[in-house]
């Protein structure tokens, strides 16, 4: 039975997200830590030396104005100025180099994290792909790893800021606390007040991120559909561009309201921070001015203490800001962490599937979709023998495609069980179990890859290309493919290649059938395989049905009941289960039967 995901349980704590970043860097790019260390040494020097050295420069200059010979102090003066300029230039060069390396490395990590999100999305339980909660979490993960958190660099750079400013804080404190203790009190008071406002700003940003995630996904959906060329005909012929635009604008308006609330909150708190900074600076200069006038400190000391107190303040401020940024950005990247740990709703077996002939049994199966109380299927009992060709028919919404989803274990049954060779399919490994199916779904997808890659869904070369061509020939699309300049190496669609090809609906469906034939699995599933084909092509598919399927087990869903003649048994779905079961001849003769009425209704157009 499907389980409800406990969303609160999959939220990692911030230290776990932070440690994930550190371990990821250590595993993938450990040299990044060396570059950070070099930058740390450089920035400590370029921050602390400009605080200390100007004191001596001022004192040398004052000594000269008071009568000391220039010759006596020139070497000290020039040496001090040279040390300041030289170390500043060297430090800035090192910072430029390390920053460039960090930026490049961050781009690598962004791509790496995006790839892991894509891989997780492809491998997680299929049920999640139709869950609004999972889709929202996916959107949060995508935004959280790059846009909001700044990625790995966003976390590391702010952690680095904390370490750097802690070192600067120690130096600034050592200079100030001995001679000017009250200066520390003034700075601390300003810091506490500024930190209060900064916390409020960060809370507003995190709240906005969470509020915007749903609106952002909806906004993106509408505008992606407008700009997607695959929807071009429908949008133009139904003149629906205005509708899409209006819906997009509506969602955009909701997004703007979220950001507007954040902007006003941020603005109010920035006013508070600016007022605190103004008061702090005024009080600091007043205090140091009194000390200088009373000659408790020299003019050189005045400049050093001013610079040291400012460095102390900004060091503590940046430490607090850095900690808050690390927490905030870890909150964002924790959304990625939560998605990667999104809990499974289906138990995973480990057994392998043996042999090529399989008996499939639905034993008292009932099913309702997650978040729904209505059963789509009730008490379905059906056995499909090895090599049997089963046709599934019924009106729309009767549960035919749901039956296939359960068979392929895209969902687990709510009640009852599905058996493969006498064992519950939950006992098999997902990968092993799904190897036995070659499906062609009604909503199949082709990708902007080569034709041969679309058939094999893998890299293809050598003898594999022969198998691809055989599958294309069996499905009836090979003659169209050989007319293309690059044959099976032609890219489908023009998204990435102007020489790509745009296939017709029928050609696409034949390529999808070729994909199932190439896989050569023992169970073939064809869900409306001829829906996009013209009558001649459809007839060819039916004529070659036994050649296409051979001795394999085949499950065939179609609204065109003439196709049922090619199958051994027919299961008629209606309401919430199988209402009729038998051969074509048995069912068509059944008085007042569902199948007989459906067949007669279709046959009248051909008589």
C-alpha positions as CSV (number, residue, x, y, z in Angstrom):
1,X,0.0,0.0,0.0
2,X,1.3,3.5,-0.9
3,X,2.6,5.4,2.0
4,X,2.3,9.1,2.8
5,X,5.6,10.8,2.8
6,X,6.4,12.5,6.1
7,X,7.8,15.8,4.8
8,X,9.0,17.0,8.2
9,X,11.2,13.9,8.6
10,X,13.2,14.5,5.5
11,X,14.5,18.0,6.6
12,X,18.1,17.8,7.6
13,X,19.6,20.0,10.2
14,X,21.9,22.8,9.2
15,X,25.1,21.2,10.6
16,X,24.4,18.1,8.5
17,X,24.1,20.3,5.4
18,X,27.2,22.2,6.2
19,X,29.2,19.0,6.8
20,X,27.9,17.7,3.5
21,X,29.5,20.6,1.7
22,X,32.8,20.2,3.5
23,X,32.9,16.5,2.7
24,X,32.0,17.1,-0.9
25,X,34.8,19.5,-1.4
26,X,37.3,17.1,0.4
27,X,36.2,14.3,-1.9
28,X,36.0,16.1,-5.2
29,X,38.2,19.2,-5.1
30,X,40.5,19.1,-2.0
31,X,42.9,21.6,-3.5
32,X,40.3,24.2,-3.0
33,X,41.1,24.3,0.7
34,X,44.8,25.2,-0.1
35,X,43.6,28.1,-2.2
36,X,41.4,29.3,0.6
37,X,44.4,29.1,3.0
38,X,46.6,31.2,0.7
39,X,43.9,33.8,0.4
40,X,43.4,33.8,4.2
41,X,47.1,34.6,4.9
42,X,47.1,37.3,2.2
43,X,43.9,39.0,3.5
44,X,45.0,38.9,7.1
45,X,48.2,40.8,6.0
46,X,46.4,43.3,3.8
47,X,43.9,44.0,6.6
48,X,46.2,44.2,9.6
49,X,49.2,45.9,8.1
50,X,47.2,49.0,7.0
51,X,46.1,49.4,10.6
52,X,49.5,49.3,12.2
53,X,52.0,50.7,9.6
54,X,50.2,54.1,9.1
55,X,50.8,54.9,12.8
56,X,54.6,54.8,12.2
57,X,54.4,56.7,8.9
58,X,52.5,59.5,10.7
59,X,55.0,59.5,13.5
60,X,58.0,59.7,11.2
61,X,56.3,62.6,9.3
62,X,55.4,64.4,12.6
63,X,59.0,63.9,13.8
64,X,60.3,65.6,10.6
65,X,57.9,68.6,11.1
66,X,59.2,68.9,14.6
67,X,62.8,69.2,13.6
68,X,64.1,65.7,13.3
69,X,66.5,65.3,10.3
70,X,65.0,63.6,7.2
71,X,68.2,61.6,6.9
72,X,67.6,60.0,10.3
73,X,64.2,58.6,9.4
74,X,64.1,58.3,5.6
75,X,65.1,54.6,5.5
76,X,62.5,53.8,8.1
77,X,59.8,55.9,6.3
78,X,60.6,54.5,2.9
79,X,60.9,50.9,4.2
80,X,57.5,51.2,6.0
81,X,55.8,52.7,3.0
82,X,57.4,50.1,0.7
83,X,56.4,47.2,3.0
84,X,52.8,48.5,3.0
85,X,52.6,49.0,-0.7
86,X,54.4,45.8,-1.6
87,X,52.4,43.5,0.7
88,X,49.2,45.1,-0.4
89,X,50.0,44.5,-4.1
90,X,51.2,40.9,-3.5
91,X,48.1,40.2,-1.3
92,X,45.7,41.6,-3.9
93,X,47.3,39.5,-6.7
94,X,47.0,36.4,-4.6
95,X,43.4,37.2,-3.8
96,X,42.6,37.8,-7.6
97,X,44.1,34.4,-8.5
98,X,42.4,32.5,-5.7
99,X,39.1,34.2,-6.4
100,X,39.3,33.2,-10.1
101,X,40.0,29.6,-9.1
102,X,37.2,29.6,-6.6
103,X,34.7,30.9,-9.2
104,X,35.7,28.3,-11.7
105,X,35.5,25.5,-9.2
106,X,32.1,26.8,-8.0
107,X,30.8,26.4,-11.6
108,X,32.0,22.8,-11.6
109,X,30.2,22.2,-8.3
110,X,27.0,23.8,-9.6
111,X,27.0,21.5,-12.6
112,X,27.9,18.5,-10.4
113,X,25.0,19.2,-8.0
114,X,22.5,19.8,-10.9
115,X,23.6,16.5,-12.4
116,X,23.0,14.7,-9.0
117,X,19.5,16.3,-8.8
118,X,18.7,15.1,-12.3
119,X,20.0,11.6,-11.5
120,X,17.9,11.5,-8.3
121,X,14.8,12.7,-10.1
122,X,15.3,9.9,-12.7
123,X,15.8,7.2,-10.1
124,X,13.4,8.0,-7.4
125,X,10.1,6.2,-7.1
126,X,7.8,7.1,-10.1
127,X,5.0,8.0,-7.7
128,X,7.0,11.1,-6.7
129,X,7.0,12.4,-10.3
130,X,3.2,12.9,-9.9
131,X,3.3,14.3,-6.4
132,X,3.0,18.1,-6.0
133,X,5.0,17.9,-2.7
134,X,7.9,16.1,-4.5
135,X,7.8,18.5,-7.4
136,X,7.9,21.5,-5.1
137,X,10.9,19.9,-3.3
138,X,12.6,19.4,-6.6
139,X,12.1,23.0,-7.5
140,X,13.4,24.1,-4.1
141,X,16.5,21.9,-4.5
142,X,17.3,23.3,-8.0
143,X,16.9,26.9,-6.7
144,X,18.6,26.1,-3.4
145,X,21.9,24.7,-4.9
146,X,22.7,27.7,-7.0
147,X,20.5,30.8,-7.1
148,X,19.8,31.3,-3.4
149,X,22.6,29.5,-1.6
150,X,25.3,30.4,-4.2
151,X,26.2,26.8,-4.3
152,X,29.2,25.3,-2.6
153,X,31.1,28.6,-3.0
154,X,28.2,30.4,-1.3
155,X,28.6,28.2,1.8
156,X,32.4,28.1,1.8
157,X,33.0,31.8,1.1
158,X,30.8,32.8,4.0
159,X,32.4,30.3,6.3
160,X,35.8,31.6,5.1
161,X,34.6,35.1,6.0
162,X,33.9,34.0,9.5
163,X,37.4,32.5,9.9
164,X,39.2,35.5,8.3
165,X,37.3,38.0,10.4
166,X,37.9,36.0,13.6
167,X,41.7,36.3,12.9
168,X,41.3,40.1,12.3
169,X,39.2,40.4,15.4
170,X,42.0,38.9,17.6
171,X,44.5,41.4,16.1
172,X,42.1,44.4,16.5
173,X,41.3,43.4,20.0
174,X,45.0,43.1,21.0
175,X,45.6,46.6,19.7
176,X,42.6,48.4,21.3
177,X,41.6,46.7,24.5
178,X,44.7,47.7,26.5
179,X,44.7,51.4,25.9
180,X,41.1,52.1,24.9
181,X,38.8,49.6,26.7
182,X,35.7,51.8,26.4
183,X,36.1,51.8,22.6
184,X,35.3,48.1,22.7
185,X,32.1,48.8,24.7
186,X,30.9,51.3,22.0
187,X,31.7,48.9,19.2
188,X,29.9,46.0,21.0
189,X,26.8,48.0,21.6
190,X,26.6,49.0,17.9
191,X,27.2,45.4,16.9
192,X,24.4,43.9,19.0
193,X,21.9,46.4,17.7
194,X,23.0,45.9,14.0
195,X,22.8,42.1,14.5
196,X,19.2,42.4,15.7
197,X,18.2,44.1,12.5
198,X,20.3,41.7,10.4
199,X,18.6,38.6,11.9
200,X,15.2,40.1,10.8
201,X,16.5,40.6,7.3
202,X,17.7,37.0,7.0
203,X,14.4,35.6,8.4
204,X,12.5,37.6,5.8
205,X,14.7,36.2,3.0
206,X,14.3,32.6,4.1
207,X,10.5,33.1,4.4
208,X,10.4,34.6,0.9
209,X,12.3,31.7,-0.6
210,X,9.8,29.2,0.8
211,X,6.8,31.3,-0.1
212,X,8.1,31.8,-3.7
213,X,8.9,28.2,-4.5
214,X,5.4,27.2,-5.5
215,X,4.6,30.4,-7.4
216,X,8.0,30.2,-9.2
217,X,7.3,26.6,-10.4
218,X,3.9,27.7,-11.7
219,X,5.2,30.8,-13.4
220,X,8.0,28.8,-15.0
221,X,5.5,26.2,-16.3
222,X,3.3,28.7,-18.1
223,X,6.1,30.6,-19.8
224,X,8.1,27.5,-20.7
225,X,5.0,26.2,-22.5
226,X,4.6,29.5,-24.4
227,X,8.3,29.3,-25.6
228,X,8.3,25.6,-26.3
229,X,8.2,25.1,-30.1
230,X,6.5,21.7,-29.6
231,X,3.4,23.5,-28.6
232,X,3.6,26.1,-31.4
233,X,0.8,24.7,-33.5
234,X,-1.7,24.4,-30.7
235,X,-0.9,27.9,-29.3
236,X,-1.3,29.5,-32.7
237,X,-4.3,27.7,-34.1
238,X,-6.2,28.1,-30.9
239,X,-4.9,31.6,-30.3
240,X,-4.0,30.7,-26.8
241,X,-0.8,32.8,-26.3
242,X,-2.9,35.5,-24.5
243,X,-4.2,32.9,-22.1
244,X,-0.8,31.6,-21.3
245,X,0.6,35.1,-20.9
246,X,-2.2,36.1,-18.6
247,X,-1.8,33.0,-16.4
248,X,2.0,33.6,-16.3
249,X,1.5,37.3,-15.4
250,X,-0.9,36.3,-12.6
251,X,1.7,33.9,-11.1
252,X,4.4,36.5,-11.7
253,X,2.3,39.0,-9.7
254,X,2.2,36.6,-6.8
255,X,5.9,36.3,-7.0
256,X,6.4,40.0,-7.1
257,X,4.2,40.4,-4.0
258,X,6.5,38.0,-2.1
259,X,9.6,39.9,-3.2
260,X,7.9,43.3,-2.5
261,X,7.2,42.3,1.1
262,X,10.8,41.2,1.5
263,X,12.1,44.4,0.0
264,X,10.1,46.6,2.4
265,X,11.2,44.5,5.4
266,X,14.8,44.7,4.3
267,X,14.6,48.5,3.7
268,X,13.2,49.2,7.2
269,X,15.9,47.1,8.9
270,X,18.7,48.7,6.8
271,X,17.5,52.1,8.1
272,X,18.0,50.7,11.6
273,X,21.5,49.4,10.8
274,X,22.6,52.7,9.2
275,X,21.4,54.7,12.2
276,X,23.4,52.4,14.6
277,X,26.5,52.7,12.4
278,X,26.3,56.5,12.4
279,X,25.9,56.6,16.2
280,X,28.8,54.2,16.7
281,X,31.2,56.1,14.5
282,X,30.3,59.4,16.2
283,X,30.8,58.0,19.7
284,X,34.1,56.3,18.7
285,X,35.6,59.4,17.2
286,X,34.5,61.5,20.2
287,X,36.1,59.1,22.7
288,X,39.4,58.9,20.8
289,X,39.4,62.7,20.3
290,X,39.2,63.2,24.0
291,X,42.1,60.8,24.6
292,X,44.2,62.6,22.0
293,X,43.5,66.1,23.3
294,X,44.4,64.9,26.9
295,X,47.6,63.5,25.3
296,X,46.9,60.0,26.6
297,X,47.5,58.8,23.0
298,X,49.6,60.3,20.2
299,X,48.3,61.4,16.7
300,X,49.8,58.1,15.3
301,X,48.0,56.2,18.0
302,X,44.8,58.0,17.1
303,X,44.9,56.9,13.5
304,X,45.8,53.3,14.5
305,X,43.1,53.0,17.1
306,X,40.5,54.5,14.7
307,X,41.5,52.0,12.1
308,X,41.7,49.1,14.7
309,X,38.3,49.9,16.2
310,X,36.8,50.1,12.8
311,X,38.5,46.8,11.9
312,X,37.2,45.3,15.2
313,X,33.7,46.4,14.5
314,X,33.6,45.2,11.0
315,X,35.3,41.9,11.9
316,X,32.6,41.1,14.5
317,X,29.9,42.4,12.2
318,X,31.1,40.2,9.4
319,X,31.5,37.2,11.7
320,X,27.8,37.6,12.8
321,X,26.8,38.3,9.2
322,X,28.9,35.3,8.0
323,X,27.3,33.0,10.6
324,X,23.9,34.2,9.6
325,X,24.7,33.8,5.9
326,X,26.1,30.3,6.5
327,X,22.9,29.4,8.4
328,X,20.6,31.0,5.7
329,X,22.5,29.4,2.8
330,X,22.7,26.1,4.6
331,X,18.9,26.3,4.9
332,X,18.7,26.7,1.1
333,X,21.1,24.0,0.3
334,X,19.4,21.8,2.9
335,X,16.5,21.7,0.4
336,X,18.8,20.0,-2.0
337,X,19.8,17.7,0.8
338,X,16.1,17.0,1.6
339,X,15.4,16.1,-2.0
340,X,18.4,13.8,-2.3
341,X,17.1,12.0,0.8
342,X,13.4,12.1,-0.2
343,X,12.0,8.9,1.3
344,X,11.0,5.9,-0.8
345,X,7.4,4.8,-0.7
346,X,8.0,1.4,-2.2
347,X,9.9,-1.4,-0.5
348,X,12.9,-2.6,-2.5
349,X,13.5,-6.3,-3.1
350,X,16.8,-7.9,-4.0
351,X,16.0,-11.1,-5.9
352,X,16.8,-11.6,-9.6
353,X,14.4,-12.6,-12.3
354,X,15.3,-15.9,-13.9
355,X,14.4,-17.2,-17.4
356,X,12.5,-15.8,-20.4
357,X,9.1,-17.2,-19.8
358,X,7.0,-15.8,-17.0
359,X,3.5,-16.2,-15.6
360,X,2.0,-12.9,-14.3
361,X,-0.9,-13.0,-11.8
362,X,-3.0,-10.2,-10.4
363,X,-4.5,-11.6,-7.2
364,X,-7.4,-9.6,-5.7
365,X,-5.7,-6.3,-6.6
366,X,-7.3,-3.0,-5.6
367,X,-5.6,0.4,-6.1
368,X,-6.2,4.1,-5.4
369,X,-3.8,6.9,-6.2
370,X,-2.0,8.7,-3.4
371,X,-3.9,11.6,-2.0
372,X,-7.1,10.1,-3.3
373,X,-9.9,8.2,-1.6
374,X,-11.4,6.8,-4.8
375,X,-10.4,3.4,-6.0
376,X,-9.4,3.2,-9.6
377,X,-9.3,-0.6,-9.6
378,X,-11.1,-3.1,-7.3
379,X,-10.6,-6.8,-6.8
380,X,-8.8,-7.4,-10.1
381,X,-8.0,-11.1,-10.7
382,X,-6.1,-12.0,-13.9
383,X,-3.5,-14.5,-15.0
384,X,-1.3,-13.9,-18.0
385,X,0.5,-17.0,-19.2
386,X,3.9,-17.1,-21.0
387,X,3.5,-16.2,-24.6
388,X,-0.1,-15.1,-24.2
389,X,-1.3,-12.1,-26.2
390,X,-3.8,-10.1,-24.0
391,X,-5.8,-7.2,-25.3
392,X,-7.1,-4.6,-22.8
393,X,-10.1,-2.5,-23.8
394,X,-12.5,-0.2,-22.2
395,X,-13.7,3.4,-22.0
396,X,-11.4,6.2,-21.0
397,X,-10.9,6.3,-17.2
398,X,-11.6,2.6,-16.8
399,X,-8.2,1.9,-15.3
400,X,-6.4,0.4,-18.3
401,X,-3.2,2.5,-18.0
402,X,-3.3,2.2,-14.2
403,X,-3.3,-1.6,-14.7
404,X,-0.1,-1.2,-16.8
405,X,1.5,1.1,-14.2
406,X,0.9,-1.5,-11.5
407,X,2.2,-4.3,-13.7
408,X,5.5,-2.3,-14.3
409,X,5.6,-1.5,-10.6
410,X,5.5,2.3,-11.2
411,X,3.1,2.1,-8.3
412,X,2.5,-0.5,-5.6
413,X,-1.0,-2.0,-5.2
414,X,-3.1,-0.7,-2.3
415,X,-4.6,-4.1,-1.6
416,X,-3.9,-7.6,-2.9
417,X,-0.7,-8.6,-4.7
418,X,0.9,-9.1,-8.1
419,X,2.9,-12.2,-8.6
420,X,5.6,-13.1,-11.1
421,X,6.3,-16.8,-11.4
422,X,4.5,-17.3,-8.0
423,X,6.5,-14.6,-6.1
424,X,5.3,-11.1,-5.1
425,X,6.9,-8.6,-7.4
426,X,8.0,-6.6,-4.3
427,X,10.6,-9.3,-3.6
428,X,12.4,-8.6,-6.9
429,X,15.0,-5.9,-7.5
430,X,13.4,-3.0,-9.4
431,X,16.1,-3.0,-12.1
432,X,15.8,-6.8,-12.5
433,X,12.0,-6.8,-12.6
434,X,11.7,-4.0,-15.1
435,X,14.1,-5.7,-17.5
436,X,11.4,-8.1,-18.5
437,X,9.2,-5.3,-20.0
438,X,9.4,-3.6,-23.3
439,X,6.7,-0.9,-23.1
440,X,5.4,1.7,-25.6
441,X,3.3,4.1,-23.6
442,X,0.7,6.3,-25.2
443,X,2.6,9.4,-23.9
444,X,6.1,8.1,-24.9
445,X,8.9,10.6,-25.2
446,X,11.6,11.0,-27.8
447,X,14.7,13.0,-26.9
448,X,17.0,15.4,-28.8
449,X,19.5,12.6,-29.3
450,X,20.4,10.6,-32.5
451,X,17.8,8.2,-33.9
452,X,19.9,5.2,-32.8
453,X,20.2,6.6,-29.3
454,X,16.5,7.1,-29.1
455,X,15.9,3.5,-30.1
456,X,18.6,2.0,-27.8
457,X,18.5,4.7,-25.1
458,X,22.2,4.0,-24.7
459,X,25.5,4.6,-26.6
460,X,25.4,2.5,-29.8
461,X,28.2,1.2,-32.1
462,X,29.2,-1.7,-34.2
463,X,26.8,-4.7,-34.1
464,X,24.4,-2.8,-32.0
465,X,23.6,-0.5,-35.0
466,X,22.6,-3.6,-36.9
467,X,20.0,-4.4,-34.2
468,X,18.8,-0.8,-34.3
469,X,18.3,-1.0,-38.1
470,X,16.4,-4.3,-37.7
471,X,14.1,-2.8,-35.1
472,X,13.4,0.2,-37.3
473,X,12.7,-2.1,-40.3
474,X,10.2,-4.2,-38.3
475,X,8.3,-1.1,-37.1
476,X,8.2,0.2,-40.7
477,X,10.1,3.5,-40.3
478,X,13.5,2.2,-41.7
479,X,12.7,3.4,-45.3
480,X,12.2,6.9,-44.0
481,X,15.4,6.8,-42.0
482,X,17.6,5.8,-44.9
483,X,16.5,8.9,-46.8
484,X,18.0,11.1,-44.1
485,X,21.5,12.4,-44.9
486,X,23.0,11.0,-41.7
487,X,20.7,8.0,-41.4
488,X,20.4,6.7,-37.8
489,X,23.0,9.3,-36.7
490,X,20.5,12.1,-37.4
491,X,19.6,14.1,-34.4
492,X,15.8,14.3,-33.6
493,X,14.5,17.8,-33.3
494,X,16.4,21.0,-34.1
495,X,17.0,22.0,-30.4
496,X,20.7,21.6,-30.6
497,X,21.4,20.8,-34.3
498,X,20.0,22.9,-37.2
499,X,20.4,19.7,-39.3
500,X,18.2,17.7,-37.0
501,X,15.0,16.2,-38.2
502,X,11.4,16.8,-37.2
503,X,9.5,13.5,-37.4
504,X,5.8,13.2,-38.0
505,X,3.5,11.8,-35.3
506,X,3.4,8.5,-37.0
507,X,7.2,8.3,-37.5
508,X,7.7,9.1,-33.8
509,X,5.3,6.3,-32.8
510,X,7.2,3.9,-35.0
511,X,10.5,4.9,-33.4
512,X,8.9,4.3,-30.0
513,X,7.8,0.8,-31.2
514,X,11.4,0.2,-32.5
515,X,12.7,1.0,-29.0
516,X,10.5,-1.8,-27.5
517,X,11.6,-4.2,-30.2
518,X,15.3,-3.4,-29.7
519,X,15.1,-4.1,-26.0
520,X,13.9,-7.6,-26.8
521,X,12.3,-8.2,-23.4
522,X,10.0,-11.2,-22.8
523,X,6.9,-9.1,-22.1
524,X,5.9,-6.4,-24.6
525,X,3.4,-3.7,-23.6
526,X,1.8,-1.6,-26.3
527,X,-0.4,1.2,-25.1
528,X,-2.3,2.6,-28.1
529,X,0.7,1.9,-30.4
530,X,-1.1,2.9,-33.6
531,X,-2.9,6.0,-32.4
532,X,-0.8,8.4,-34.6
533,X,-0.6,6.1,-37.6
534,X,-2.5,6.3,-40.9
535,X,-4.8,3.4,-41.9
536,X,-2.2,1.8,-44.2
537,X,0.6,2.0,-41.6
538,X,-1.8,0.7,-38.9
539,X,-2.7,-2.2,-41.2
540,X,1.0,-3.0,-41.6
541,X,1.5,-3.1,-37.9
542,X,-1.5,-5.4,-37.4
543,X,-0.4,-7.6,-40.3
544,X,3.1,-8.0,-38.8
545,X,1.8,-8.2,-35.2
546,X,2.9,-11.8,-34.7
547,X,6.3,-11.0,-36.3
548,X,6.7,-8.0,-34.1
549,X,5.7,-9.8,-30.9
550,X,6.6,-13.4,-31.8
551,X,6.3,-15.8,-29.0
552,X,6.6,-13.2,-26.3
553,X,4.0,-12.3,-23.8
554,X,2.1,-9.2,-25.2
555,X,-0.3,-6.8,-23.5
556,X,-2.1,-4.6,-26.0
557,X,-4.2,-1.6,-25.1
558,X,-6.3,-0.1,-27.9
559,X,-9.5,1.7,-28.6
560,X,-9.6,0.1,-32.1
561,X,-11.3,-3.2,-31.4
562,X,-10.3,-4.7,-34.7
563,X,-6.8,-5.1,-33.3
564,X,-8.2,-7.5,-30.6
565,X,-8.5,-10.2,-33.3
566,X,-4.8,-10.6,-33.1
567,X,-4.8,-11.4,-29.4
568,X,-5.6,-14.7,-27.5
569,X,-7.7,-13.1,-24.7
570,X,-9.5,-9.8,-24.2
571,X,-10.0,-8.1,-20.8
572,X,-12.8,-5.5,-20.8
573,X,-12.3,-2.8,-18.2
574,X,-15.3,-0.8,-17.0
575,X,-16.0,1.2,-13.9
576,X,-13.3,-0.1,-11.5
577,X,-12.4,-3.5,-12.7
578,X,-12.5,-6.3,-15.3
579,X,-16.2,-6.8,-16.3
580,X,-15.7,-9.2,-19.2
581,X,-12.9,-11.7,-20.2
582,X,-12.6,-14.1,-23.1
583,X,-11.7,-14.4,-26.8
584,X,-12.9,-12.0,-29.4
585,X,-15.4,-14.6,-30.8
586,X,-16.8,-15.3,-27.3
587,X,-17.2,-11.7,-26.3
588,X,-18.6,-10.4,-29.6
589,X,-21.4,-12.9,-29.3
590,X,-22.3,-12.0,-25.7
591,X,-25.8,-10.6,-25.6
592,X,-25.8,-7.0,-24.2
593,X,-22.1,-7.3,-23.5
594,X,-19.9,-4.3,-23.2
595,X,-17.4,-5.5,-25.7
596,X,-20.1,-6.5,-28.2
597,X,-21.7,-3.1,-28.0
598,X,-18.3,-1.3,-28.4
599,X,-17.4,-3.5,-31.4
600,X,-20.8,-3.0,-33.1
601,X,-20.5,0.8,-32.6
602,X,-17.1,0.9,-34.3
603,X,-18.0,-1.7,-37.0
604,X,-21.0,0.4,-38.3
605,X,-18.5,2.9,-39.8
606,X,-16.8,0.2,-41.9
607,X,-19.9,-1.7,-43.1
